[in-house]
Amino acid sequence: MVNGEVPLVVCVSADVAIRERVVRRLDDCGTVVVCTDLAELRAMLFPPPSVELTSQPGPVVLGELVVDTSGHLVTWRDEPLTLTRLERELLARLASPPVAVWTYERLFGSVWGGAYLGDTAILHSAVKRLRRKLRAAKGGPEVQTVRGVGYRLTVRS
């Protein structure tokens, strides 16, 4: 312990004997998290998002943009756009009413189902791919950056 800080020890092992040995040896050192695999650790660290963020009762409609995540279909002016599942989810969130700025934290929780840890690279990459595909749709929606905050979707009339 340094300056009163309590260490956190994470042990990921399918072997019961190893997990027991780690707990016995490090039990009085601080917090010990023991799990059998990475999926279990992820579930502990990043619980699934709330039902409010994941449930979409139907297609999201914003002007001539229709995002049907359950039907795996996105159309702009009745023309289908070829998007990945992740891009559809991201676009659906940005187009959901009320259309406003989505912070990095809300997007991570809603689209990826995890906690925002300050690294926006994965989000920026997904937005870059989405923007490229939306540019192909003549007069289509546009993802705008709100610097240091997040993103918003605009649809030109």
C-alpha positions as a Markdown table, in Angstrom:
| # | Residue | x | y | z |
|---|---|---|---|---|
| 1 | Met | 0.0 | 0.0 | 0.0 |
| 2 | Val | 1.2 | 3.4 | -1.0 |
| 3 | Asn | -0.3 | 6.6 | 0.5 |
| 4 | Gly | -3.3 | 4.7 | 1.8 |
| 5 | Glu | -4.3 | 3.3 | -1.6 |
| 6 | Val | -5.8 | -0.2 | -1.6 |
| 7 | Pro | -4.6 | -2.4 | -4.5 |
| 8 | Leu | -7.0 | -4.2 | -6.7 |
| 9 | Val | -6.0 | -7.7 | -7.8 |
| 10 | Val | -7.8 | -9.4 | -10.6 |
| 11 | Cys | -7.4 | -13.1 | -11.1 |
| 12 | Val | -8.8 | -14.7 | -14.3 |
| 13 | Ser | -8.4 | -18.5 | -14.3 |
| 14 | Ala | -10.5 | -21.5 | -15.1 |
| 15 | Asp | -8.5 | -23.6 | -12.6 |
| 16 | Val | -10.1 | -23.6 | -9.2 |
| 17 | Ala | -6.9 | -24.4 | -7.4 |
| 18 | Ile | -5.2 | -21.3 | -8.8 |
| 19 | Arg | -8.1 | -19.1 | -7.9 |
| 20 | Glu | -8.1 | -20.5 | -4.3 |
| 21 | Arg | -4.3 | -20.0 | -4.0 |
| 22 | Val | -4.6 | -16.4 | -5.2 |
| 23 | Val | -7.3 | -15.6 | -2.7 |
| 24 | Arg | -5.4 | -17.3 | 0.2 |
| 25 | Arg | -2.2 | -15.4 | -0.5 |
| 26 | Leu | -3.6 | -12.0 | -1.3 |
| 27 | Asp | -6.7 | -11.9 | 0.8 |
| 28 | Asp | -5.3 | -9.4 | 3.3 |
| 29 | Cys | -3.7 | -7.2 | 0.6 |
| 30 | Gly | -6.8 | -5.4 | -0.7 |
| 31 | Thr | -9.6 | -6.1 | -3.0 |
| 32 | Val | -9.3 | -9.4 | -4.9 |
| 33 | Val | -11.6 | -10.1 | -7.9 |
| 34 | Val | -11.7 | -13.7 | -8.9 |
| 35 | Cys | -13.4 | -15.0 | -12.1 |
| 36 | Thr | -13.3 | -18.0 | -14.4 |
| 37 | Asp | -13.0 | -16.2 | -17.8 |
| 38 | Leu | -12.9 | -12.9 | -19.5 |
| 39 | Ala | -16.6 | -12.9 | -20.3 |
| 40 | Glu | -17.3 | -13.1 | -16.6 |
| 41 | Leu | -14.9 | -10.3 | -15.9 |
| 42 | Arg | -16.5 | -8.1 | -18.6 |
| 43 | Ala | -19.9 | -8.8 | -17.1 |
| 44 | Met | -18.7 | -7.6 | -13.7 |
| 45 | Leu | -16.9 | -4.5 | -15.0 |
| 46 | Phe | -19.4 | -3.5 | -17.7 |
| 47 | Pro | -22.9 | -4.6 | -16.8 |
| 48 | Pro | -25.4 | -4.7 | -19.7 |
| 49 | Pro | -27.0 | -1.3 | -20.5 |
| 50 | Ser | -30.4 | -0.6 | -19.1 |
| 51 | Val | -33.5 | -1.7 | -21.0 |
| 52 | Glu | -34.4 | 1.9 | -21.8 |
| 53 | Leu | -31.3 | 2.2 | -24.0 |
| 54 | Thr | -31.5 | -1.1 | -25.8 |
| 55 | Ser | -35.2 | -1.5 | -26.5 |
| 56 | Gln | -36.4 | 0.0 | -29.7 |
| 57 | Pro | -40.2 | -0.4 | -30.1 |
| 58 | Gly | -40.0 | 0.1 | -33.8 |
| 59 | Pro | -38.1 | 1.8 | -36.6 |
| 60 | Val | -36.5 | 5.2 | -35.8 |
| 61 | Val | -37.7 | 7.8 | -38.4 |
| 62 | Leu | -36.1 | 11.1 | -38.9 |
| 63 | Gly | -37.3 | 12.9 | -42.0 |
| 64 | Glu | -36.6 | 10.6 | -44.9 |
| 65 | Leu | -34.3 | 8.4 | -42.9 |
| 66 | Val | -35.6 | 5.2 | -41.5 |
| 67 | Val | -33.5 | 3.0 | -39.2 |
| 68 | Asp | -35.0 | -0.4 | -38.4 |
| 69 | Thr | -32.5 | -2.1 | -36.2 |
| 70 | Ser | -34.7 | -5.2 | -35.6 |
| 71 | Gly | -35.3 | -5.5 | -39.3 |
| 72 | His | -31.6 | -4.8 | -40.1 |
| 73 | Leu | -32.6 | -2.2 | -42.6 |
| 74 | Val | -31.7 | 1.5 | -43.1 |
| 75 | Thr | -33.2 | 3.6 | -45.9 |
| 76 | Trp | -32.7 | 7.1 | -47.0 |
| 77 | Arg | -35.5 | 8.4 | -49.4 |
| 78 | Asp | -36.6 | 4.8 | -49.8 |
| 79 | Glu | -33.2 | 3.7 | -51.0 |
| 80 | Pro | -31.4 | 1.1 | -48.8 |
| 81 | Leu | -28.1 | 1.9 | -47.2 |
| 82 | Thr | -25.7 | -0.9 | -46.5 |
| 83 | Leu | -24.6 | -0.5 | -42.9 |
| 84 | Thr | -23.1 | -3.0 | -40.4 |
| 85 | Arg | -25.0 | -3.8 | -37.2 |
| 86 | Leu | -22.8 | -1.5 | -35.3 |
| 87 | Glu | -23.3 | 1.4 | -37.7 |
| 88 | Arg | -27.1 | 0.8 | -37.7 |
| 89 | Glu | -27.1 | 0.9 | -33.9 |
| 90 | Leu | -25.0 | 4.0 | -33.8 |
| 91 | Leu | -27.2 | 5.7 | -36.4 |
| 92 | Ala | -30.4 | 4.7 | -34.6 |
| 93 | Arg | -29.2 | 6.2 | -31.4 |
| 94 | Leu | -28.2 | 9.5 | -33.1 |
| 95 | Ala | -31.6 | 9.7 | -34.9 |
| 96 | Ser | -33.6 | 8.8 | -31.8 |
| 97 | Pro | -35.9 | 11.5 | -30.5 |
| 98 | Pro | -35.3 | 14.0 | -29.1 |
| 99 | Val | -32.5 | 14.5 | -31.6 |
| 100 | Ala | -29.7 | 16.1 | -29.6 |
| 101 | Val | -26.0 | 15.7 | -28.9 |
| 102 | Trp | -25.1 | 12.2 | -27.7 |
| 103 | Thr | -22.2 | 12.3 | -25.3 |
| 104 | Tyr | -19.4 | 9.8 | -25.7 |
| 105 | Glu | -20.5 | 8.2 | -22.4 |
| 106 | Arg | -24.1 | 7.7 | -23.6 |
| 107 | Leu | -23.1 | 6.3 | -26.9 |
| 108 | Phe | -20.7 | 3.8 | -25.4 |
| 109 | Gly | -23.3 | 2.6 | -22.9 |
| 110 | Ser | -26.0 | 2.4 | -25.5 |
| 111 | Val | -24.2 | 1.0 | -28.6 |
| 112 | Trp | -21.4 | -1.0 | -27.1 |
| 113 | Gly | -23.0 | -1.8 | -23.8 |
| 114 | Gly | -19.9 | -0.9 | -21.8 |
| 115 | Ala | -18.5 | 1.9 | -19.7 |
| 116 | Tyr | -16.7 | 4.8 | -21.3 |
| 117 | Leu | -13.1 | 4.7 | -20.2 |
| 118 | Gly | -11.9 | 7.8 | -21.9 |
| 119 | Asp | -10.6 | 6.2 | -25.1 |
| 120 | Thr | -12.6 | 7.5 | -28.0 |
| 121 | Ala | -10.7 | 5.7 | -30.8 |
| 122 | Ile | -13.3 | 3.0 | -31.3 |
| 123 | Leu | -16.1 | 5.5 | -31.4 |
| 124 | His | -14.3 | 7.9 | -33.7 |
| 125 | Ser | -13.5 | 4.9 | -36.0 |
| 126 | Ala | -17.1 | 3.8 | -36.2 |
| 127 | Val | -18.3 | 7.4 | -36.8 |
| 128 | Lys | -15.8 | 7.8 | -39.6 |
| 129 | Arg | -17.1 | 4.6 | -41.4 |
| 130 | Leu | -20.7 | 5.7 | -40.8 |
| 131 | Arg | -20.0 | 9.2 | -42.3 |
| 132 | Arg | -18.3 | 7.7 | -45.4 |
| 133 | Lys | -21.4 | 5.6 | -46.0 |
| 134 | Leu | -23.8 | 8.4 | -45.3 |
| 135 | Arg | -22.0 | 10.7 | -47.8 |
| 136 | Ala | -22.8 | 8.2 | -50.5 |
| 137 | Ala | -26.5 | 8.9 | -49.9 |
| 138 | Lys | -27.2 | 12.2 | -51.9 |
| 139 | Gly | -28.4 | 14.9 | -49.5 |
| 140 | Gly | -28.4 | 12.4 | -46.7 |
| 141 | Pro | -28.0 | 12.8 | -42.9 |
| 142 | Glu | -24.7 | 14.0 | -41.5 |
| 143 | Val | -23.0 | 13.2 | -38.3 |
| 144 | Gln | -21.5 | 16.3 | -36.7 |
| 145 | Thr | -18.9 | 16.4 | -34.1 |
| 146 | Val | -19.4 | 18.4 | -30.9 |
| 147 | Arg | -15.8 | 18.8 | -29.9 |
| 148 | Gly | -15.0 | 17.3 | -26.5 |
| 149 | Val | -18.6 | 16.2 | -26.0 |
| 150 | Gly | -20.0 | 13.8 | -28.6 |
| 151 | Tyr | -21.9 | 13.7 | -31.8 |
| 152 | Arg | -25.3 | 14.8 | -33.2 |
| 153 | Leu | -27.1 | 13.9 | -36.4 |
| 154 | Thr | -28.5 | 16.5 | -38.8 |
| 155 | Val | -30.7 | 16.0 | -41.7 |
| 156 | Arg | -30.7 | 18.6 | -44.5 |
| 157 | Ser | -34.1 | 19.5 | -45.9 |
